[in-house]
Amino acid sequence: PPVALSPPPPPPPGPAPPMAESGFRTAGSPHIGKRIRRSVKKGRGKNKQVWVEGRVEGYLGPHESEFVDRTGHYAALFRIKYVAGLLELRGDEEDLETWEVEDSLAGDDPSPLNDEGHIVPRESEYERLRNSNIARNQAALQALGLPTVPAAPPAKPKAARKKRKKKVVELPGGAPKRSRRLADATAAKAEEEAAAAA
């Protein structure tokens, strides 16, 4: 059955917050100025999920948004501008409901995103301390006029490797043999033939 449309709520008392050129108000909700992070399905497969980060830049209350949610009630809308993460969506804007914004709040210090929309792991405490020490030592060397990166010693030319000659056994009346075992056998056979000829 169709959902019954509820009448819009009355505006809150007091002066209305300022309206931006986008048609959204720049005040009126504690979510304005906060960061959100939403997943985006790119391509097919399990590993095609990437992320985009946005900032809440505007708000329209339920009395003025003219947006009706799935329950038939007028609902507030938030204007989101994507500022980080997937490069294809950076600079785009989107209007979200309150529950979508609250489910997507990024927290105070989320891990950064690269242009492909993947989360970049943060440095560990050890890595931060190590990099800090390296930077401090390089600054001290530079203040003393010393090179910050030690020059690598020139590579020594490799000496030409001498080829090792194999021992050649010269046999009477025969070709040189490079195997001592074959040379001994051939020499014995030559002696036998010489004795038989005599």
C-alpha positions as CSV (number, residue, x, y, z in Angstrom):
1,P,0.0,0.0,0.0
2,P,1.2,3.6,-0.6
3,V,2.7,5.4,2.3
4,A,0.7,8.2,3.7
5,L,2.4,11.6,3.4
6,S,2.8,13.4,6.6
7,P,2.7,17.2,6.6
8,P,6.0,19.0,6.9
9,P,7.0,20.1,10.4
10,P,7.0,23.8,11.4
11,P,10.3,25.7,11.2
12,P,12.3,25.9,14.4
13,P,11.9,29.1,16.4
14,G,14.3,32.0,16.0
15,P,16.1,33.4,12.9
16,A,17.0,31.0,10.1
17,P,20.7,30.2,9.6
18,P,22.4,31.8,6.6
19,M,21.8,30.2,3.2
20,A,24.7,29.5,0.8
21,E,24.6,29.9,-3.0
22,S,24.1,26.1,-3.2
23,G,20.6,26.5,-1.6
24,F,21.7,24.8,1.6
25,R,22.2,26.5,5.0
26,T,25.7,26.7,6.4
27,A,24.5,26.2,10.0
28,G,21.7,24.5,11.9
29,S,23.1,21.1,12.4
30,P,26.1,19.7,14.4
31,H,27.1,17.6,11.4
32,I,28.1,20.6,9.3
33,G,31.9,20.7,8.7
34,K,32.4,17.1,9.6
35,R,34.0,14.5,7.4
36,I,32.3,11.4,6.1
37,R,33.7,8.3,4.3
38,R,31.7,6.2,1.9
39,S,32.5,3.0,0.0
40,V,32.1,3.0,-3.7
41,K,31.7,-0.1,-5.9
42,K,34.0,0.2,-8.8
43,G,34.0,-2.7,-11.4
44,R,33.3,-6.3,-10.5
45,G,34.7,-8.6,-7.9
46,K,35.2,-8.5,-4.1
47,N,38.3,-6.3,-4.3
48,K,36.7,-3.5,-6.4
49,Q,35.4,-1.6,-3.3
50,V,37.1,1.7,-2.9
51,W,36.5,4.8,-0.7
52,V,35.8,8.5,-1.1
53,E,35.9,11.1,1.6
54,G,33.6,14.1,1.8
55,R,32.8,17.1,3.9
56,V,29.3,18.2,5.1
57,E,28.9,21.6,3.7
58,G,25.2,22.4,4.0
59,Y,21.9,21.5,5.6
60,L,18.2,21.8,5.0
61,G,15.8,21.0,7.7
62,P,12.8,18.8,7.2
63,H,10.5,21.8,7.1
64,E,12.2,23.2,4.0
65,S,14.0,20.3,2.2
66,E,10.9,19.1,0.3
67,F,12.4,15.6,0.5
68,V,10.2,12.8,1.7
69,D,11.8,9.6,3.0
70,R,10.6,6.0,2.6
71,T,8.3,6.3,5.6
72,G,6.4,9.2,4.1
73,H,7.9,11.9,6.3
74,Y,9.7,15.1,5.3
75,A,13.3,14.6,6.2
76,A,16.4,16.7,6.5
77,L,19.1,16.7,3.7
78,F,22.8,17.3,3.9
79,R,25.0,18.6,1.0
80,I,28.2,16.6,0.8
81,K,31.3,17.6,-1.2
82,Y,33.8,14.9,-1.9
83,V,37.4,16.1,-1.3
84,A,39.6,13.0,-1.0
85,G,39.9,9.4,-2.0
86,L,38.8,8.2,-5.5
87,L,40.0,10.9,-7.9
88,E,37.0,10.3,-10.3
89,L,34.6,11.6,-7.6
90,R,36.7,14.3,-6.1
91,G,34.8,17.6,-6.4
92,D,31.4,16.0,-6.9
93,E,28.5,16.8,-4.6
94,E,25.7,14.6,-3.2
95,D,22.7,15.0,-0.9
96,L,22.4,12.5,1.9
97,E,19.8,11.9,4.6
98,T,20.6,12.1,8.3
99,W,21.1,8.4,8.8
100,E,23.4,8.2,5.8
101,V,25.6,10.9,7.2
102,E,25.7,9.4,10.7
103,D,26.6,6.0,9.4
104,S,29.4,7.5,7.3
105,L,31.1,9.8,9.9
106,A,34.9,9.4,9.5
107,G,35.9,10.2,13.0
108,D,38.6,12.6,14.2
109,D,41.7,11.1,12.5
110,P,41.0,8.5,9.8
111,S,43.7,6.9,7.8
112,P,44.4,8.8,4.5
113,L,43.1,7.7,1.1
114,N,45.1,7.7,-2.1
115,D,43.8,8.7,-5.5
116,E,42.6,5.1,-6.3
117,G,40.4,5.2,-3.2
118,H,42.5,2.7,-1.1
119,I,43.3,3.3,2.5
120,V,47.0,4.2,3.1
121,P,48.3,2.5,6.2
122,R,49.6,4.9,8.8
123,E,53.2,4.8,10.1
124,S,53.8,2.8,13.3
125,E,55.1,4.5,16.4
126,Y,58.5,3.0,15.7
127,E,58.5,4.3,12.1
128,R,57.5,7.8,13.2
129,L,60.3,7.9,15.8
130,R,62.8,6.6,13.4
131,N,61.9,9.1,10.7
132,S,62.0,11.9,13.3
133,N,65.5,10.9,14.4
134,I,66.7,10.8,10.8
135,A,65.3,14.2,10.1
136,R,66.9,15.7,13.2
137,N,70.3,14.2,12.4
138,Q,70.1,15.4,8.8
139,A,69.3,18.9,10.1
140,A,72.2,18.8,12.5
141,L,74.6,17.7,9.7
142,Q,73.3,20.4,7.4
143,A,73.8,23.1,10.1
144,L,77.5,22.0,10.4
145,G,77.9,22.2,6.6
146,L,78.3,18.4,6.3
147,P,76.6,16.4,3.6
148,T,73.4,14.9,4.8
149,V,73.8,11.8,2.7
150,P,77.3,10.2,2.8
151,A,78.8,9.6,-0.6
152,A,79.0,6.0,-1.5
153,P,82.6,4.8,-2.1
154,P,83.5,4.3,-5.8
155,A,83.0,0.8,-7.0
156,K,86.3,-1.0,-7.6
157,P,86.7,-2.5,-11.0
158,K,86.6,-6.2,-11.0
159,A,89.8,-7.9,-11.9
160,A,89.8,-10.0,-15.0
161,R,89.4,-13.6,-14.1
162,K,92.2,-15.7,-15.5
163,K,91.2,-18.8,-17.3
164,R,92.6,-21.9,-15.9
165,K,94.3,-24.1,-18.5
166,K,93.7,-27.8,-18.4
167,K,96.7,-30.0,-18.4
168,V,97.3,-31.6,-21.8
169,V,99.2,-34.9,-22.0
170,E,101.1,-35.4,-25.2
171,L,101.3,-39.0,-26.3
172,P,103.8,-40.5,-28.9
173,G,102.1,-40.9,-32.2
174,G,98.7,-39.8,-31.0
175,A,96.5,-36.7,-30.5
176,P,96.8,-34.9,-27.2
177,K,94.3,-36.1,-24.6
178,R,92.9,-34.0,-21.9
179,S,91.9,-36.9,-19.6
180,R,94.7,-38.4,-17.5
181,R,92.8,-41.7,-17.3
182,L,92.4,-41.9,-21.1
183,A,96.0,-40.8,-21.6
184,D,97.4,-43.6,-19.4
185,A,95.3,-46.2,-21.2
186,T,96.4,-44.9,-24.6
187,A,100.1,-44.9,-23.6
188,A,99.9,-48.5,-22.3
189,K,98.3,-49.6,-25.6
190,A,101.0,-47.8,-27.6
191,E,103.7,-49.6,-25.7
192,E,102.1,-53.0,-26.3
193,E,101.8,-52.3,-30.0
194,A,105.5,-51.2,-30.1
195,A,106.6,-54.4,-28.3
196,A,104.6,-56.5,-30.7
197,A,106.1,-54.8,-33.8
198,A,109.6,-55.5,-32.5
